[in-house]
Amino acid sequence: MALIRPKSLRELALEQIRARIVDGEYQMGQVLSERKISEELGVSKSPVREALAQLRDEGLVIIEPQKGARVFTLSDDEVAQICDFRQAIEIAGFELALQRDADGLEKDMNTIVGEMKSAREKGKMKAYLELDTDFHHAIFERSNNDYLAASYTRYGGKIAALRTHLSELPQHTELSFREHQGIADAVCKRDMALIRTLLVKHIDRTRETYNIQSGGGLGAS
């Protein structure tokens, strides 16, 4: 049996900081102090600095010379590009998943939607948002294409962080949940045309909501 390698301090710091950004504990545009984070996590500055560099590559952190690190912010144009990216890559993922493992995709969609319903009813918003992320990752897990999966995963944290920032808006989660139900039903019918229509609508509504909430840029100071 293969031994499980313990996580390095860099990996532990990376997971903790990423989670705090995704969960909204660190707000968009917030300055991140290496010293303060290292004290909170009980590690030296070095693994924190390495973790912040990785999060910069993921788009979750901005690092500027002489100014240090801060949580990402978004302009309307950047939000539009993220939504364009999601539509293109998720449609491609669905097409492959339906071709290669439709039964597995159907099972995943139904299971996750059921768990999302339960989380909403119990008021467990954090669990619900994590399941929302799982729903979209399942597309790529069943596509059997490592390149598509890696491309989506690279920006998965940023997409998840944006979900968190919208989750408190009136009706947003309710509408989002209904859209997930509709997409799952379309998967059961093996109806790619309907999936495409619903997915585009789902992401376009999110695009519009970002713009309305931000008034010209999420997290802009």
Stockholm file with secondary structure:
# STOCKHOLM 1.0

chainA/1-221         MALIRPKSLRELALEQIRARIVDGEYQMGQVLSERKISEELGVSKSPVREALAQLRDEGLVIIEPQKGARVFTLSDDEVAQICDFRQAIEIAGFELALQRDADGLEKDMNTIVGEMKSAREKGKMKAYLELDTDFHHAIFERSNNDYLAASYTRYGGKIAALRTHLSELPQHTELSFREHQGIADAVCKRDMALIRTLLVKHIDRTRETYNIQSGGGLGAS
#=GR chainA/1-221 SS CCCCCCCCHHHHHHHHHHHHHHTTSSCTTCEECHHHHHHHHTSCHHHHHHHHHHHHHTTSEEEETTTEEEECCCCHHHHHHHHHHHHHHHHHHHHHHHHHHHHHHHHHHHHHHHHHHHHHHTTCHHHHHHHHHHHHHHHHHTTTCHHHHHHHHHTHHHHHHHHHHHTTSTTHHHHHHHHHHHHHHHHHTTCHHHHHHHHHHHHHHHHHHHHHHHSSSTTCC
#=GC SS_cons         CCCCCCCCHHHHHHHHHHHHHHTTSSCTTCEECHHHHHHHHTSCHHHHHHHHHHHHHTTSEEEETTTEEEECCCCHHHHHHHHHHHHHHHHHHHHHHHHHHHHHHHHHHHHHHHHHHHHHHTTCHHHHHHHHHHHHHHHHHTTTCHHHHHHHHHTHHHHHHHHHHHTTSTTHHHHHHHHHHHHHHHHHTTCHHHHHHHHHHHHHHHHHHHHHHHSSSTTCC
//
